[in-house]
Amino acid sequence: MEVSAFYGDDLVSLTLPDRTRVLKAPPPLPPLKDYEKEVLNQLRHPLGFPPLREIVDEKSRVTIAFDDAVLPLPPMLRDVRGRALQVILRELESAGVKRERIGLICAIGLHRKFTP
């Protein structure tokens, strides 16, 4: 069985045994009409947890970890991570958390740092 897979920054062709089961991601969902509004809605009405505003206040310290763009996929028109972060930061500030008490960490996991 011939399949393609990411290897570093490249796409390589692999020959796998016929008994190999290849799992593929489902097709993408349709885009949201108002992404920022939906992020805010989820912050205010999360499943199984209290709203963000109920768990932070002016004394809170908040660290937000986000992933980096590690896969060599086509770039997004507007990066959803940055858009979500803007909504989250506004919600934290409206709950009384000062910007200097909020930290952002690019959580690169176990892969190496990007290099030229």
Steps between C-alpha positions, in 0.01 A plus 500: 500500500636842400431798729639850544615631837669810638869460575659822626396769253443251220226266384642153431353192337504183711436136419318329786385139542153435357371413849576856620201701612537870417298744709414834347352812653135567421426778253501850651182644646341796326643835611336690783307811397652704785810331643572757772137496619511119528827507699342750740186286526713197594690700763170609653320164464760219509386139522541360851689797647416840645536801268845660483374812680405287803846347545717812463511842665739793542735287717528219242812412307424332169728310266375416152687228312446472125647278233713616213456443128719190481352311205585617149136560413370783284489816712168616641348818363474626860669292769225379735737490800564874487131572449405282800774656716365848433153395620641319805716798599203739473285266712773467765547877514124557526504258796761720671822315414773753419702441182828480698357200691440305178777290345510343155708191426554350158493132600718336236475156658779261411599629159802719441484876465457636150822587320564659160 
